[in-house]
Amino acid sequence: MIIGLLLLATGIIIFCIYMPGKSELINKMDTYVWHFPDTISLKSTPEAKLISYGRELIVNTAVYLGPRGTVKQISNGMNCGNCHLEAGTRLNGNCFAMVASTYPKFRNRSGKLESIEYRVNDCMERSLNGKKLDDHSKEMQAIVAYIKWLGTDVPKSVLLQGMGTPEIPVLQRAASIDIGKHVYFNNCSRCHGTNGLGILTPDSTSYIFPPLWGPHSYNVSAGIFMLSKNAGFVKYNMPYSSSQQVPALTDAEAWDVAAYINSQERPGKIFKEDWPNITTKPFDYPFGPYADSFSAQQHKYGPYKIIKKGKQN
């Protein structure tokens, strides 16, 4: 197992890796320094225009691919950057830094080896409740080029912390929709609206603040529809003005508001081919069949400790 220790300062991540030996961890620490790619150096990169377009597509997806998209009309009006914060560069905000070094990658959800293109389209169909991009389209090539550029010089042998969504401890109880409602109105409604439908730009082409439920939000097959993903994202990134070092919400508040958000109406798009091996389903995947005897309700809202304990046995 590789364990990383991160220090973030002026765009530099420093971390130490312990490489496990046959019987014990090696005591010697190797230090690896990773710099976010310098945007100034991008000008001399052969694919500079394509990479820049890829970043633009991540940040303003709806302008090009939303309901009023200038290229295609294939998504719900949200942007990739609504989940992959700061164009996929924010730690603990679904950062893209390790994608190039880890893909192609086998994922239990599909039960197959996935390419970066496959993974991008997975988000297009789920989080953006839309349609796939052609793998050979300029837009897909641009998104992939940008993601690969962000992972420039990241070795395959290291693990960066702050990738994906952070885990937070599960509650002893089930997450509460009622408590979560109060957390939402006290902390989230000023940006996402009291009705959770987000706030559109003046020309209605995109969202200033994305919808958290309703017909233009992510569907029930999106990763963030699993409560642990939602709660972890909320805890360390929301409200957006809060500090990741000093989160605005407690763990319990994050779980509860995630429960409230995910209890609301949203597109019900289901992929029946998901999790071909049901024993690999996450503890909070809200749709059966399951390899255990716990209900779909408990898999969705908890309590989770007993479910996780069963998976570890």
Long-range contacts (C-beta under 8 A, 24 or more apart in sequence): 2-157, 2-158, 2-159, 3-159, 4-158, 4-159, 4-160, 4-161, 5-161, 6-91, 6-160, 6-161, 6-162, 8-91, 8-162, 11-35, 11-36, 12-36, 13-91, 13-160, 13-162, 15-158, 15-160, 15-161, 17-158, 17-159, 32-155, 32-158, 34-97, 34-153, 34-154, 34-160, 36-89, 36-97, 36-150, 37-149, 37-150, 37-152, 42-149, 45-149, 47-145, 47-149, 50-138, 50-141, 50-142, 50-145, 50-146, 51-142, 51-145, 51-146, 51-149, 52-146, 53-138, 53-139, 53-142, 53-146, 54-142, 54-143, 54-144, 54-145, 54-146, 54-147, 54-149, 55-87, 55-146, 57-139, 57-142, 57-143, 57-146, 58-84, 58-87, 58-88, 58-143, 58-146, 59-87, 60-206, 61-128, 62-205, 62-206, 62-207, 63-205, 63-206, 64-139, 65-128, 65-130, 65-133, 65-139, 66-205, 66-206, 67-216, 68-204, 68-205, 71-139, 72-133, 72-139, 74-124, 74-130, 74-131, 74-132, 74-133, 75-124, 75-128, 75-129, 75-130, 75-131, 76-128, 76-129, 76-130, 76-215, 76-216, 76-217, 76-218, 76-267, 77-200, 77-205, 77-206, 77-207, 77-211, 77-216, 78-127, 78-128, 78-207, 78-210, 78-211, 78-216, 78-217, 78-218, 79-206, 79-207, 79-210, 80-123, 80-127, 80-128, 80-143, 82-207, 82-210, 83-123, 83-127, 83-224, 83-233, 85-237, 88-146, 88-147, 88-150, 89-150, 90-237, 91-161, 91-162, 91-163, 91-244, 92-162, 92-165, 92-166, 92-232, 92-236, 92-237, 92-244, 93-233, 93-236, 93-237, 94-164, 94-165, 94-233, 95-160, 95-162, 95-163, 95-164, 96-147, 96-150, 96-151, 97-150, 97-151, 97-154, 97-160, 97-163, 98-151, 98-154, 98-159, 98-160, 98-163, 99-147, 99-148, 99-150, 99-151, 100-147, 100-148, 100-150, 100-151, 100-152, 100-154, 101-151, 101-154, 101-155, 101-156, 101-158, 102-156, 108-275, 108-277, 108-280, 108-281, 109-274, 109-275, 110-273, 110-274, 110-276, 111-273, 111-275, 111-276, 111-277, 116-144, 116-147, 116-148, 117-144, 120-144, 120-147, 123-222, 125-221, 125-269, 125-271, 126-218, 126-219, 126-221, 126-222, 126-223, 126-269, 126-271, 127-218, 127-219, 127-222, 127-223, 127-224, 128-218, 129-216, 129-217, 129-218, 129-219, 129-222, 129-267, 129-269, 165-223, 165-228, 165-229, 165-232, 165-233, 166-232, 166-235, 166-236, 167-228, 167-232, 168-228, 168-231, 168-232, 168-235, 168-251, 168-254, 168-255, 169-251, 170-228, 170-255, 170-302, 170-303, 170-304, 170-305, 170-308, 171-251, 171-252, 171-255, 171-302, 171-303, 171-304, 172-303, 172-305, 173-302, 173-303, 174-298, 174-301, 174-302, 174-303, 175-227, 175-231, 175-255, 175-256, 175-258, 175-259, 175-301, 175-302, 176-256, 176-259, 177-256, 177-259, 177-260, 177-263, 177-301, 179-252, 179-253, 179-256, 179-260, 180-255, 180-256, 180-257, 180-258, 180-259, 180-260, 180-261, 180-263, 181-260, 183-249, 183-253, 183-256, 183-257, 183-260, 184-257, 184-260, 184-261, 187-238, 187-239, 187-248, 187-249, 187-253, 187-257, 188-212, 188-238, 188-239, 188-257, 191-239, 191-240, 196-261, 196-264, 212-261, 212-264, 213-261, 213-264, 213-265, 213-266, 214-264, 214-265, 214-266, 215-266, 215-267, 217-266, 217-267, 218-266, 218-267, 219-266, 219-267, 219-268, 219-269, 220-266, 220-267, 220-268, 220-269, 220-270, 220-286, 220-287, 221-269, 221-270, 221-271, 221-274, 225-262, 225-266, 225-286, 226-282, 226-284, 226-285, 226-286, 227-255, 227-258, 227-259, 227-262, 227-284, 227-286, 227-300, 227-301, 227-302, 228-282, 228-283, 228-284, 228-304, 230-258, 230-261, 230-262, 231-255, 231-257, 231-258, 234-258, 255-302, 259-301, 262-300, 283-307, 283-308, 283-311
